[in-house]
Amino acid sequence: MIEQAYIRVQGINGNKNMVSVSLEVFVNKELCLDGKPPISYFNYIFEPIEDENSPRWDKQAYEYLKTLSEFEGAINV
């Protein structure tokens, strides 16, 4: 666990059956904004909701990630 870590979505790709979300992890937001390289990368896969009223994949990915134990207690900045 890294206190004050900053996690950024690097990419979202997929189809109606599965969506892959790639994350970059930085020690803090300042290092991210300064263009420093991430200290780690993570990938997650979820099954998107596909109906005409469903949120976009980026919104679904964010909501999915918030359900995972590793992001428990994470805050938005």
N, C-alpha and C positions, 0 to 999 in steps of 0.2 A: 504494500500500500504506500502510495506517495501522497503526502499532504500537499494540497494546493496544485495537484497535477491538472493539466489542461488537456482535454480530449477533444479532438476535432474529427468530424466525418470527412474522410478523404474521398470516398466514392460510394455510389449506390448503383448496382447493376442487377438485372434479373429479368424475369418474365412473370406471367400470371401464376406460375407454380412456386417460384422461390425468388427471393431477393437477397443479395449479398451486400452487406454493409462493411466497408473498410474504415477502420479508425486509426488515427495517429495519436500517440501519447507524448506529451511534452512535460518537462519538469514544472513549468508554469506558463501562464499566458504570455508573459513578456518575451520569453524565449521563442515562442511560436511567432509572435508578431515581429521579432527581430530576424526571422528567417533561419533560425537554428534548426538543425535536423531533429526529428522526433527521436525519443529514446526507445520507442517500441511501436509495434503495429498489431492490430487485432482484426479479425474478420468474424462476422456473425451472419447467420442465415435465418430468415424467417419466411413464413408463408403469408403473402399479402392478402388483404381483403380486396376482392375485385368485384365491386358493383358500382353503379353510377353515382352513388352518394358517398363512396368511401374516400378517405383523405388520400392525398398524394403519397407516393412511396416514402419520401423524405420524412413526412409527418408520421407515417406508420412506423418507420425505422426508429425514430426518436422515442415513440411510445413503447415500442418493443424493448429497446435498450433499457429504458427506465424500469422494466419489470425484472431485469436480471440482478441477481444478488451482488455481483461485483460493482454495480452502480447504485446500490442502496446508499442513501444519504448524499448522493451527488446533487450539486446545486447548479443552476444556470447562471452563467456570467456573460 
